[in-house]
Amino acid sequence: MSVEGMAGLAKGLAVLEAFGVGTPRLTISDASRATGLSRATARRCLNTLTELGYVTFDGKFFAPTPRVLRIGATYGESAALPQLAQPHLAAIRDTIDESASMAVRYEDESLFIARSEGTRLIDTGIRVGARLPLYASSTGQVLLGALDATELADYLAAAPFPARTPATPTTATAVAERVRTAHSAGMAINCEELEIGLLSIAVPVHDPAGQMVAAISVSASSSRVTVDELRDRFAPVMQQHAAALGRQL
């Protein structure tokens, strides 16, 4: 923290970021463990966030309110990448009749910054602001391909990775193989590695200089879509729009 920094604000934001797909509600102890803050500090942060209307408290659990969306909306409405991506995500959705999303790498997670909702009734937990582990998600396996050898080795040193399903890659070797396959194929196909019954596909978005800046993904129920369909029908549409988006950057 710099001399000009505000430690209290930083701590409050850290607590707010502790909420996620797997942690929609937090106790004071949960927030303390997730952030490394003391219980007393976590309590003060949560109480302040409650007073400001960003979280609610039911006597045991704290949960974010819709007001938190204002923070994410500020980025989505002002940043160039989500704005430019939105028409492409909508076109992908309309062509294949599935929701389309875009994610960027944020530390060890895929952070979703844009999404176009389809009409299919499937709850993947993906919303703007949602985060997924890199090793277990199709977007993450694509985004890891942007790391150089040293950076990837540093990431893989965290193995073993927690299993989300029996198909989750949990070793450094398995994750590295997923990354190599995604890089070689120009796409990552995730077959129930993140959640049972869920298939997903992701393709990279490169800027004109060839740098990977994001990944576009589509998720669907394994009862409705096959891996072959992801590869043969979804991928060409997604790659077309990823390339077009990259030319706009």
VENQUI-V32427 format. One record per residue. N is the residue number from 1. SS is DSSP state (h for helix, s for strand, l for the rest). PHI is phi in radians with two decimals (999 if undefined). Layout:
# VENQUI-V32427
n-><N | N>
ss-><SS | SS>
phi-><PHI | PHI>
This chain:
# VENQUI-V32427
n-><1 | 2 | 3 | 4 | 5 | 6 | 7 | 8 | 9 | 10 | 11 | 12 | 13 | 14 | 15 | 16 | 17 | 18 | 19 | 20 | 21 | 22 | 23 | 24 | 25 | 26 | 27 | 28 | 29 | 30 | 31 | 32 | 33 | 34 | 35 | 36 | 37 | 38 | 39 | 40 | 41 | 42 | 43 | 44 | 45 | 46 | 47 | 48 | 49 | 50 | 51 | 52 | 53 | 54 | 55 | 56 | 57 | 58 | 59 | 60 | 61 | 62 | 63 | 64 | 65 | 66 | 67 | 68 | 69 | 70 | 71 | 72 | 73 | 74 | 75 | 76 | 77 | 78 | 79 | 80 | 81 | 82 | 83 | 84 | 85 | 86 | 87 | 88 | 89 | 90 | 91 | 92 | 93 | 94 | 95 | 96 | 97 | 98 | 99 | 100 | 101 | 102 | 103 | 104 | 105 | 106 | 107 | 108 | 109 | 110 | 111 | 112 | 113 | 114 | 115 | 116 | 117 | 118 | 119 | 120 | 121 | 122 | 123 | 124 | 125 | 126 | 127 | 128 | 129 | 130 | 131 | 132 | 133 | 134 | 135 | 136 | 137 | 138 | 139 | 140 | 141 | 142 | 143 | 144 | 145 | 146 | 147 | 148 | 149 | 150 | 151 | 152 | 153 | 154 | 155 | 156 | 157 | 158 | 159 | 160 | 161 | 162 | 163 | 164 | 165 | 166 | 167 | 168 | 169 | 170 | 171 | 172 | 173 | 174 | 175 | 176 | 177 | 178 | 179 | 180 | 181 | 182 | 183 | 184 | 185 | 186 | 187 | 188 | 189 | 190 | 191 | 192 | 193 | 194 | 195 | 196 | 197 | 198 | 199 | 200 | 201 | 202 | 203 | 204 | 205 | 206 | 207 | 208 | 209 | 210 | 211 | 212 | 213 | 214 | 215 | 216 | 217 | 218 | 219 | 220 | 221 | 222 | 223 | 224 | 225 | 226 | 227 | 228 | 229 | 230 | 231 | 232 | 233 | 234 | 235 | 236 | 237 | 238 | 239 | 240 | 241 | 242 | 243 | 244 | 245 | 246 | 247 | 248 | 249>
ss-><l | l | l | l | l | l | h | h | h | h | h | h | h | h | h | h | h | l | l | l | l | l | l | l | s | s | l | h | h | h | h | h | h | h | h | l | l | l | h | h | h | h | h | h | h | h | h | h | h | h | h | h | l | l | s | s | s | l | l | l | l | s | s | s | l | h | h | h | h | h | h | h | h | h | h | h | h | h | l | h | h | h | h | h | h | h | h | h | h | h | h | h | h | h | h | h | l | l | l | s | s | s | s | s | s | s | l | l | s | s | s | s | s | s | s | s | l | l | l | l | l | l | l | l | l | l | l | l | l | l | s | s | s | h | h | h | l | h | h | h | h | h | h | h | h | h | l | l | h | h | h | h | h | h | h | h | l | l | l | l | l | l | l | l | l | l | l | l | l | l | l | h | h | h | h | h | h | h | h | h | h | h | h | h | h | l | l | s | s | s | s | l | l | l | l | l | l | s | s | s | s | s | s | s | s | s | l | l | l | l | l | s | s | s | s | s | s | s | s | s | s | l | l | l | l | l | h | h | h | h | h | h | h | h | h | h | h | h | h | h | h | h | h | h | h | h | h | h | l>
phi-><999 | -1.26 | -1.05 | -1.43 | -1.26 | -1.99 | -1.06 | -1.11 | -1.11 | -1.06 | -1.17 | -1.10 | -1.17 | -1.08 | -1.14 | -1.11 | -1.27 | -1.23 | -1.29 | -2.86 | -1.01 | -1.53 | -2.35 | -1.24 | -2.32 | -2.36 | -1.55 | -1.06 | -1.10 | -1.03 | -1.11 | -1.09 | -1.15 | -1.19 | -1.84 | 1.41 | -1.46 | -1.19 | -1.05 | -1.12 | -1.20 | -1.06 | -1.10 | -1.09 | -1.11 | -1.14 | -1.14 | -1.16 | -1.09 | -1.15 | -1.08 | -1.44 | 1.56 | -1.53 | -2.40 | -2.01 | -2.39 | -1.80 | 1.84 | -2.39 | -1.87 | -1.78 | -2.50 | -1.22 | -1.79 | -1.02 | -1.07 | -1.04 | -1.05 | -1.07 | -1.16 | -1.16 | -1.12 | -1.04 | -1.20 | -1.08 | -1.52 | -2.00 | -1.38 | -1.19 | -1.07 | -1.06 | -1.11 | -1.19 | -1.30 | -0.97 | -1.09 | -1.24 | -1.11 | -1.13 | -1.19 | -1.08 | -0.98 | -1.17 | -1.35 | -1.87 | 1.04 | -2.46 | -1.11 | -2.16 | -2.36 | -2.31 | -2.31 | -2.15 | -1.41 | -2.28 | 0.98 | -1.78 | -2.38 | -1.56 | -1.89 | -1.50 | -2.02 | -2.73 | -2.78 | -2.15 | -1.34 | -1.63 | -1.69 | -1.18 | -1.59 | -2.42 | -1.71 | -1.59 | 1.39 | -1.53 | -2.44 | -1.05 | 1.72 | -1.21 | -2.27 | -2.27 | -1.14 | -1.04 | -1.16 | -1.87 | -2.10 | -1.14 | -1.07 | -1.11 | -1.16 | -1.25 | -1.12 | -1.11 | -1.19 | -1.45 | -1.37 | -1.37 | -1.04 | -1.20 | -1.11 | -1.16 | -1.07 | -1.11 | -1.16 | -1.17 | -1.13 | -1.38 | -1.05 | -1.34 | -1.73 | -1.04 | -1.31 | -1.65 | -2.56 | -1.08 | -1.63 | -1.12 | -1.26 | -2.05 | -2.00 | -1.04 | -1.12 | -1.15 | -1.16 | -1.04 | -1.14 | -1.06 | -1.17 | -1.09 | -1.11 | -1.10 | -1.12 | -1.19 | -1.48 | 1.33 | -2.91 | -2.14 | -1.96 | -1.88 | -1.92 | 1.03 | -1.43 | -1.72 | -2.67 | -1.05 | 1.51 | -2.05 | -1.91 | -2.60 | -2.40 | -2.39 | -2.28 | -1.41 | -2.01 | -1.93 | -1.39 | -1.04 | -1.48 | 1.56 | -1.45 | -1.27 | -2.01 | -2.93 | -2.36 | -1.77 | -2.39 | -2.39 | -2.07 | -2.69 | -1.25 | -1.18 | -1.38 | -2.05 | -2.24 | -1.84 | -1.08 | -1.05 | -1.19 | -1.01 | -1.27 | -1.56 | -1.83 | -1.35 | -0.99 | -1.04 | -1.15 | -1.15 | -1.16 | -1.05 | -1.31 | -1.11 | -1.15 | -1.13 | -1.12 | -1.04 | -1.18 | -1.48 | -1.42>
